[in-house]
Amino acid sequence: MTAQVREGGGGAVAGACRMALMRPASGPERDAADWPRLAETLGLPLLESALSARQETRCDVYLSQDETGPFLQVTGSRAPGPVRCGFYDPAMAYRRRGGQNELLGRAVGVHRCPGGRVIDATGGFAADAFVLADLGARVLLCEQHPMLATLLALSVDHLTHVQHDWRSDVVGRLSVHSGDSRLLPAGELQAEDVLYLDPMFPPGRRSAAGKGMALLQRLLPEHPDSAAESLLRWALRQTVRRVVVKRPLKAPQLCGIRPSHGLSGRSVRFDVYQLDGVAVHES
């Protein structure tokens, strides 16, 4: 793996969910990453591919790679298909046609600061980050879960080396930081940066459909609104250009803090806090 994962703390993966790396049995994917080193770094077992996901009993979730790219796979008798980063979603081509009218791009203000940097403080599967990079922004993806951060880095690296693919140029504007965005090195955030937050699992959304969401629920602990509020309060104390928070359309404003303005779609909205390099200090 040539993609660089910036380390920011977090240590080895731990928890009730049994995780592993699965080395592909054959083909170029077997050597696409240094699987033994990744397993050692993550503190996870490295398994050899032998069973189907529905027959696999040695782990609950594993990270691997096939001809399409890196993926996470849930195991068990009812295992769904693999889950990949948002870069691989066919819907990305459709969102691309939205151009500057893409609601997310308008909320972040990419047209106001061409080539500006966005700090995605809640990386996940990076679908929104990819859209922003496609609009020209440079995006730093911060992901606390080491396995998810590794998936992101492997995916960026994979697409970087795919020839004649429009996504190759886009992922060149993405970088991955493994760790809590709130622990970024002093001086990392600049006045022209935008902080983007997409808090996990707001109330009433725990049963959200989709294998990606189901996988995140399995990997990550509960994220009550108090955690999202803490993240927003931190973000508003930073001397950045603006803070953008993605919320379900009907969800309340975090912390009860009224945004400068908002943009709403059919199911989500973006609360925009315009700071212009001046941090907000609550009384």
The 8 nearest C-alpha neighbors of each residue, nearest first, counted from 0:
[[1, 32, 2, 33, 31, 153, 156, 3],
 [0, 2, 3, 156, 32, 153, 152, 157],
 [3, 1, 156, 0, 152, 4, 153, 155],
 [2, 4, 5, 1, 152, 175, 174, 0],
 [5, 3, 175, 176, 6, 152, 177, 2],
 [6, 4, 176, 177, 175, 3, 7, 178],
 [7, 5, 177, 8, 176, 4, 178, 9],
 [8, 6, 178, 177, 5, 176, 179, 9],
 [7, 9, 178, 10, 6, 177, 179, 182],
 [8, 10, 178, 143, 11, 7, 145, 144],
 [11, 9, 8, 12, 41, 145, 40, 42],
 [10, 12, 41, 42, 13, 9, 40, 145],
 [13, 11, 41, 145, 42, 10, 14, 146],
 [14, 12, 11, 15, 16, 17, 18, 42],
 [13, 15, 16, 12, 17, 218, 18, 219],
 [14, 16, 17, 13, 218, 18, 217, 59],
 [15, 17, 14, 18, 59, 218, 217, 60],
 [18, 16, 58, 59, 15, 60, 19, 14],
 [19, 17, 60, 58, 61, 59, 16, 43],
 [20, 18, 61, 44, 43, 45, 58, 21],
 [19, 21, 62, 45, 61, 46, 63, 44],
 [22, 20, 46, 63, 47, 48, 45, 62],
 [21, 23, 47, 48, 29, 63, 46, 24],
 [24, 22, 29, 48, 25, 28, 21, 64],
 [23, 25, 48, 22, 29, 47, 26, 49],
 [26, 24, 29, 23, 27, 28, 30, 22],
 [25, 27, 28, 29, 24, 23, 30, 66],
 [26, 28, 29, 30, 31, 25, 66, 65],
 [29, 27, 31, 30, 26, 65, 64, 23],
 [30, 28, 23, 27, 25, 31, 26, 22],
 [29, 31, 28, 32, 27, 33, 26, 34],
 [32, 30, 28, 29, 27, 0, 33, 157],
 [33, 31, 0, 30, 34, 29, 28, 153],
 [32, 34, 36, 35, 0, 37, 30, 31],
 [33, 35, 37, 32, 36, 38, 22, 45],
 [36, 34, 38, 37, 33, 39, 45, 40],
 [37, 35, 39, 38, 34, 33, 40, 41],
 [38, 36, 40, 34, 39, 35, 41, 33],
 [37, 39, 43, 35, 41, 36, 40, 42],
 [38, 40, 42, 36, 37, 41, 35, 43],
 [41, 39, 37, 38, 42, 36, 11, 43],
 [42, 40, 11, 38, 43, 39, 12, 37],
 [41, 43, 39, 11, 40, 38, 12, 44],
 [42, 44, 38, 19, 41, 45, 39, 18],
 [45, 43, 19, 38, 46, 20, 42, 18],
 [44, 46, 20, 38, 21, 19, 43, 35],
 [47, 45, 21, 20, 22, 44, 48, 19],
 [46, 48, 22, 21, 49, 24, 45, 23],
 [47, 49, 24, 23, 21, 22, 50, 46],
 [48, 50, 47, 51, 24, 55, 46, 23],
 [51, 49, 55, 54, 48, 52, 53, 47],
 [50, 52, 54, 53, 55, 49, 48, 74],
 [51, 53, 74, 55, 54, 50, 75, 78],
 [52, 54, 75, 76, 51, 74, 78, 55],
 [55, 53, 51, 52, 50, 75, 56, 76],
 [54, 56, 52, 50, 53, 74, 57, 51],
 [55, 57, 58, 54, 75, 74, 59, 53],
 [58, 56, 55, 59, 17, 19, 46, 18],
 [59, 57, 17, 18, 56, 60, 19, 61],
 [58, 60, 17, 74, 73, 18, 16, 61],
 [61, 59, 73, 18, 72, 58, 74, 17],
 [60, 62, 19, 20, 72, 18, 71, 21],
 [61, 63, 71, 20, 70, 21, 72, 19],
 [62, 64, 21, 70, 69, 20, 22, 71],
 [65, 63, 69, 68, 70, 28, 23, 66],
 [64, 66, 68, 67, 28, 69, 63, 23],
 [65, 67, 68, 28, 64, 27, 26, 69],
 [68, 66, 65, 69, 64, 87, 70, 157],
 [67, 69, 65, 64, 66, 157, 70, 154],
 [70, 68, 64, 63, 154, 65, 153, 150],
 [71, 69, 83, 82, 63, 64, 81, 62],
 [72, 70, 62, 82, 61, 81, 83, 63],
 [71, 73, 81, 61, 60, 82, 74, 70],
 [74, 72, 60, 78, 59, 61, 71, 79],
 [75, 73, 52, 78, 59, 53, 55, 60],
 [74, 76, 53, 78, 77, 54, 55, 52],
 [75, 77, 53, 78, 54, 74, 52, 55],
 [78, 76, 75, 79, 53, 74, 73, 52],
 [77, 79, 75, 74, 53, 73, 76, 52],
 [80, 78, 77, 81, 73, 210, 72, 74],
 [79, 81, 82, 78, 72, 73, 210, 52],
 [80, 82, 72, 71, 70, 83, 79, 73],
 [83, 81, 71, 70, 211, 72, 80, 84],
 [84, 82, 70, 85, 71, 81, 69, 87],
 [85, 83, 124, 86, 87, 125, 151, 126],
 [84, 86, 126, 88, 87, 124, 125, 83],
 [87, 85, 84, 88, 126, 129, 91, 125],
 [86, 88, 85, 84, 89, 83, 91, 68],
 [87, 89, 90, 85, 86, 91, 84, 83],
 [90, 88, 91, 92, 87, 93, 86, 85],
 [89, 91, 93, 88, 92, 94, 95, 87],
 [92, 90, 94, 89, 93, 88, 95, 86],
 [91, 93, 95, 90, 94, 89, 96, 88],
 [94, 92, 90, 95, 91, 96, 97, 89],
 [95, 93, 91, 97, 96, 92, 90, 101],
 [96, 94, 92, 93, 97, 98, 91, 130],
 [95, 97, 98, 94, 93, 92, 101, 91],
 [98, 96, 101, 95, 94, 100, 99, 93],
 [99, 97, 96, 100, 95, 101, 134, 94],
 [98, 100, 101, 104, 97, 105, 134, 110],
 [101, 99, 98, 97, 102, 105, 104, 103],
 [100, 102, 97, 104, 99, 103, 98, 105],
 [103, 101, 105, 104, 100, 106, 262, 264],
 [102, 104, 106, 105, 101, 107, 269, 131],
 [105, 103, 107, 101, 106, 102, 109, 108],
 [104, 106, 108, 102, 103, 107, 101, 109],
 [105, 107, 103, 108, 104, 102, 269, 271],
 [106, 108, 104, 105, 109, 103, 243, 193],
 [109, 107, 105, 111, 110, 106, 104, 112],
 [108, 110, 112, 111, 104, 107, 113, 136],
 [109, 111, 108, 112, 113, 99, 105, 104],
 [112, 110, 108, 109, 113, 115, 107, 105],
 [111, 113, 115, 109, 110, 114, 108, 191],
 [114, 112, 115, 110, 109, 111, 135, 136],
 [113, 115, 136, 135, 137, 112, 116, 109],
 [116, 114, 112, 136, 113, 137, 192, 117],
 [115, 117, 137, 192, 138, 136, 193, 114],
 [116, 118, 193, 138, 192, 194, 119, 137],
 [117, 119, 194, 139, 120, 138, 195, 193],
 [120, 118, 195, 140, 121, 122, 141, 139],
 [119, 121, 141, 180, 196, 118, 122, 195],
 [122, 120, 119, 196, 197, 142, 123, 141],
 [121, 123, 142, 140, 141, 125, 119, 120],
 [124, 122, 125, 121, 142, 147, 215, 126],
 [123, 125, 84, 85, 126, 122, 151, 83],
 [126, 124, 128, 122, 123, 127, 85, 129],
 [125, 127, 85, 129, 128, 124, 86, 130],
 [128, 126, 130, 129, 125, 131, 103, 85],
 [129, 127, 125, 131, 130, 126, 132, 138],
 [128, 130, 132, 126, 127, 131, 133, 125],
 [131, 129, 133, 127, 128, 132, 134, 126],
 [132, 130, 134, 128, 133, 129, 136, 104],
 [133, 131, 136, 129, 135, 134, 130, 169],
 [132, 134, 130, 169, 135, 131, 129, 136],
 [135, 133, 131, 132, 136, 130, 98, 109],
 [136, 134, 132, 133, 114, 113, 131, 137],
 [137, 135, 132, 114, 115, 131, 116, 134],
 [136, 138, 116, 172, 132, 115, 114, 173],
 [139, 137, 117, 173, 116, 118, 136, 140],
 [138, 140, 118, 174, 175, 119, 173, 117],
 [141, 139, 175, 119, 122, 176, 174, 138],
 [140, 142, 176, 120, 122, 180, 119, 177],
 [143, 141, 122, 177, 148, 178, 144, 121],
 [142, 144, 178, 179, 177, 145, 141, 9],
 [143, 145, 147, 146, 142, 148, 178, 177],
 [146, 144, 148, 147, 149, 143, 177, 12],
 [145, 147, 149, 148, 144, 150, 12, 41],
 [148, 146, 150, 149, 144, 145, 151, 142],
 [147, 149, 145, 151, 146, 142, 150, 177],
 [150, 148, 146, 152, 151, 147, 153, 145],
 [149, 151, 147, 153, 148, 152, 154, 146],
 [152, 150, 148, 154, 149, 153, 155, 147],
 [151, 153, 149, 155, 154, 150, 2, 156],
 [154, 152, 156, 150, 155, 151, 157, 149],
 [153, 155, 157, 151, 156, 152, 69, 150],
 [156, 154, 152, 158, 157, 153, 170, 159],
 [155, 157, 2, 153, 159, 154, 158, 152],
 [156, 158, 154, 159, 155, 160, 153, 68],
 [159, 157, 161, 167, 160, 155, 156, 154],
 [158, 160, 167, 156, 157, 161, 155, 170],
 [159, 161, 158, 157, 162, 156, 167, 155],
 [162, 160, 158, 159, 164, 167, 157, 163],
 [161, 163, 164, 160, 167, 159, 158, 165],
 [164, 162, 165, 161, 167, 166, 160, 168],
 [163, 165, 166, 162, 167, 161, 158, 168],
 [164, 166, 167, 168, 163, 169, 162, 161],
 [165, 167, 169, 164, 168, 170, 158, 86],
 [168, 166, 159, 158, 165, 169, 170, 164],
 [167, 169, 171, 166, 170, 165, 159, 172],
 [168, 170, 166, 133, 171, 167, 132, 172],
 [171, 169, 173, 172, 167, 168, 155, 166],
 [170, 172, 168, 169, 173, 167, 159, 155],
 [171, 173, 137, 170, 169, 132, 138, 174],
 [174, 172, 138, 170, 171, 139, 137, 132],
 [173, 175, 139, 140, 138, 172, 176, 3],
 [176, 174, 140, 4, 139, 141, 152, 5],
 [175, 177, 5, 141, 4, 140, 178, 6],
 [178, 176, 6, 142, 148, 7, 5, 143],
 [177, 179, 143, 7, 8, 142, 9, 176],
 [178, 180, 143, 181, 182, 142, 141, 7],
 [181, 179, 182, 120, 183, 141, 178, 142],
 [180, 182, 179, 183, 233, 230, 120, 234],
 [183, 181, 180, 179, 184, 7, 178, 8],
 [182, 184, 180, 181, 187, 185, 7, 179],
 [185, 183, 187, 186, 182, 7, 188, 181],
 [186, 184, 187, 183, 188, 182, 181, 189],
 [185, 187, 188, 184, 189, 183, 238, 190],
 [188, 186, 185, 184, 189, 183, 192, 182],
 [187, 189, 186, 192, 239, 190, 238, 237],
 [188, 190, 192, 191, 239, 187, 238, 186],
 [189, 191, 239, 276, 238, 240, 192, 188],
 [190, 192, 240, 189, 239, 193, 276, 115],
 [193, 191, 116, 239, 189, 240, 190, 117],
 [194, 192, 117, 241, 240, 242, 239, 118],
 [195, 193, 242, 118, 117, 119, 243, 241],
 [194, 196, 119, 243, 242, 118, 120, 244],
 [197, 195, 244, 120, 121, 198, 243, 245],
 [196, 198, 245, 121, 244, 199, 195, 246],
 [199, 197, 227, 196, 200, 121, 201, 245],
 [200, 198, 222, 201, 197, 227, 223, 121],
 [199, 201, 205, 204, 222, 202, 198, 223],
 [202, 200, 204, 199, 224, 203, 223, 198],
 [203, 201, 204, 200, 205, 224, 223, 250],
 [202, 204, 205, 201, 206, 200, 207, 250],
 [203, 205, 207, 206, 202, 200, 201, 247],
 [206, 204, 207, 200, 203, 202, 201, 216],
 [207, 205, 204, 208, 203, 213, 212, 200],
 [206, 208, 204, 205, 212, 209, 213, 203],
 [209, 207, 206, 212, 210, 213, 211, 205],
 [208, 210, 211, 212, 213, 207, 214, 206],
 [209, 211, 213, 212, 214, 79, 208, 82],
 [212, 210, 214, 213, 209, 82, 215, 83],
 [211, 213, 215, 214, 209, 210, 216, 208],
 [214, 212, 210, 216, 211, 215, 209, 217],
 [213, 215, 217, 211, 216, 212, 210, 218],
 [216, 214, 212, 218, 217, 213, 219, 211],
 [217, 215, 213, 214, 219, 218, 212, 220],
 [216, 218, 214, 215, 219, 213, 16, 220],
 [219, 217, 215, 216, 214, 16, 220, 144],
 [218, 220, 216, 215, 217, 221, 144, 222],
 [221, 219, 222, 218, 216, 217, 215, 14],
 [220, 222, 223, 219, 200, 216, 199, 205],
 [221, 223, 199, 226, 200, 220, 224, 227],
 [224, 222, 225, 226, 221, 201, 227, 200],
 [223, 225, 227, 226, 228, 201, 222, 202],
 [224, 226, 228, 223, 227, 229, 222, 254],
 [227, 225, 229, 224, 228, 223, 222, 230],
 [228, 226, 224, 230, 229, 225, 198, 231],
 [227, 229, 225, 231, 230, 226, 254, 253],
 [230, 228, 226, 232, 227, 231, 225, 233],
 [229, 231, 227, 233, 228, 232, 234, 226],
 [230, 232, 234, 228, 233, 229, 235, 227],
 [233, 231, 229, 235, 234, 230, 228, 236],
 [234, 232, 230, 236, 231, 235, 229, 237],
 [235, 233, 231, 236, 237, 232, 230, 242],
 [234, 236, 232, 279, 237, 233, 278, 231],
 [237, 235, 278, 279, 233, 234, 280, 232],
 [238, 236, 278, 235, 234, 239, 233, 188],
 [237, 239, 276, 278, 277, 190, 236, 189],
 [240, 238, 190, 276, 192, 241, 237, 191],
 [241, 239, 275, 191, 276, 274, 192, 190],
 [240, 242, 273, 274, 193, 272, 239, 275],
 [241, 243, 194, 272, 193, 271, 195, 273],
 [242, 244, 271, 195, 270, 196, 194, 272],
 [245, 243, 196, 270, 269, 197, 195, 246],
 [246, 244, 269, 197, 268, 196, 270, 243],
 [245, 247, 268, 267, 248, 269, 244, 250],
 [248, 246, 267, 250, 249, 266, 268, 245],
 [247, 249, 267, 268, 266, 250, 246, 263],
 [250, 248, 247, 251, 267, 246, 266, 268],
 [251, 249, 247, 248, 246, 252, 201, 202],
 [252, 250, 253, 249, 255, 246, 247, 248],
 [251, 253, 255, 254, 256, 250, 257, 270],
 [252, 254, 255, 228, 251, 256, 227, 231],
 [255, 253, 256, 228, 252, 232, 231, 229],
 [254, 256, 253, 252, 257, 251, 258, 228],
 [257, 255, 254, 258, 253, 252, 272, 232],
 [256, 258, 255, 259, 252, 272, 260, 253],
 [259, 257, 272, 260, 271, 270, 256, 261],
 [258, 260, 272, 271, 273, 257, 261, 270],
 [261, 259, 258, 271, 270, 272, 262, 273],
 [260, 262, 270, 269, 271, 263, 268, 258],
 [261, 263, 269, 268, 106, 270, 264, 260],
 [264, 262, 268, 267, 269, 261, 265, 248],
 [263, 265, 267, 266, 268, 262, 248, 102],
 [264, 266, 267, 263, 248, 268, 247, 249],
 [265, 267, 248, 264, 247, 268, 263, 249],
 [268, 266, 248, 247, 264, 246, 263, 265],
 [267, 269, 263, 248, 246, 262, 264, 245],
 [268, 270, 245, 262, 261, 244, 271, 246],
 [269, 271, 261, 244, 243, 258, 260, 268],
 [270, 272, 243, 260, 258, 261, 259, 242],
 [273, 271, 258, 259, 242, 241, 274, 243],
 [272, 274, 241, 259, 275, 271, 240, 242],
 [273, 275, 241, 277, 240, 276, 272, 239],
 [276, 274, 240, 277, 273, 239, 241, 190],
 [275, 277, 238, 239, 190, 240, 274, 278],
 [276, 278, 238, 274, 275, 279, 239, 237],
 [279, 277, 236, 238, 237, 235, 280, 276],
 [278, 280, 236, 235, 281, 277, 274, 237],
 [281, 279, 236, 278, 282, 235, 232, 277],
 [282, 280, 279, 232, 236, 235, 278, 256],
 [281, 280, 279, 232, 236, 256, 278, 235]]
